[in-house]
Amino acid sequence: MVRPAEWLPWVNEDEPHEQLHAMRRCVLKGQPYGSESWVERMVTQWNLGTTVRERGRPKKELVDNGS
């Protein structure tokens, strides 16, 4: 397979800060990395719901009981 002429400079470019942060978060949490719709499909297909939720117990919702 022949690589494009600009392949080496392209693969050696720095990743944008936001993209790098997102990739690191996905690696640490073991969650899929990609577009939002693709991630949702993979989470559903492979039962990865725990990888996209925040850590810990969900916060309690305040209930207005009218008092």
C-alpha positions as CSV (number, residue, x, y, z in Angstrom):
1,M,0.0,0.0,0.0
2,V,1.4,3.4,-1.0
3,R,1.1,6.1,1.5
4,P,0.1,9.7,0.4
5,A,3.0,12.1,0.0
6,E,1.8,14.2,3.1
7,W,1.2,11.2,5.3
8,L,4.2,11.6,7.6
9,P,3.6,15.2,8.5
10,W,-0.1,14.5,8.9
11,V,0.4,11.6,11.4
12,N,3.0,13.7,13.4
13,E,0.7,16.7,13.9
14,D,-0.3,17.5,17.4
15,E,-3.9,16.7,18.3
16,P,-6.2,19.6,19.3
17,H,-6.3,20.0,23.1
18,E,-10.1,19.2,23.3
19,Q,-9.7,16.0,21.2
20,L,-6.7,14.9,23.2
21,H,-8.6,15.4,26.5
22,A,-11.6,13.5,25.1
23,M,-9.3,10.6,24.0
24,R,-7.6,10.4,27.4
25,R,-11.0,10.4,29.2
26,C,-12.2,7.6,27.1
27,V,-9.1,5.5,27.7
28,L,-9.3,6.1,31.4
29,K,-13.0,5.2,31.6
30,G,-12.8,2.4,29.0
31,Q,-15.5,4.0,26.9
32,P,-15.7,4.1,23.1
33,Y,-14.3,7.2,21.4
34,G,-16.0,8.7,18.4
35,S,-19.0,10.7,17.3
36,E,-21.8,11.0,19.8
37,S,-24.2,8.9,17.7
38,W,-21.6,6.2,17.2
39,V,-20.7,6.1,20.9
40,E,-24.5,5.8,21.8
41,R,-24.8,2.8,19.3
42,M,-21.7,1.1,20.7
43,V,-22.8,1.6,24.4
44,T,-26.2,0.0,23.5
45,Q,-24.8,-2.8,21.4
46,W,-22.0,-3.8,23.8
47,N,-23.8,-2.9,27.1
48,L,-21.3,-0.3,28.1
49,G,-23.6,2.0,30.0
50,T,-21.4,2.1,33.1
51,T,-18.6,3.6,31.0
52,V,-20.5,6.7,30.1
53,R,-22.1,7.5,33.5
54,E,-20.4,9.6,36.1
55,R,-18.7,7.9,39.0
56,G,-20.5,7.3,42.3
57,R,-24.1,7.3,43.3
58,P,-26.6,9.6,41.5
59,K,-27.4,12.8,43.4
60,K,-30.7,12.9,45.2
61,E,-33.4,14.9,43.6
62,L,-35.1,17.5,45.8
63,V,-38.8,17.0,46.2
64,D,-41.1,19.9,46.8
65,N,-43.7,18.6,49.1
66,G,-45.6,21.9,49.4
67,S,-44.6,22.6,53.0
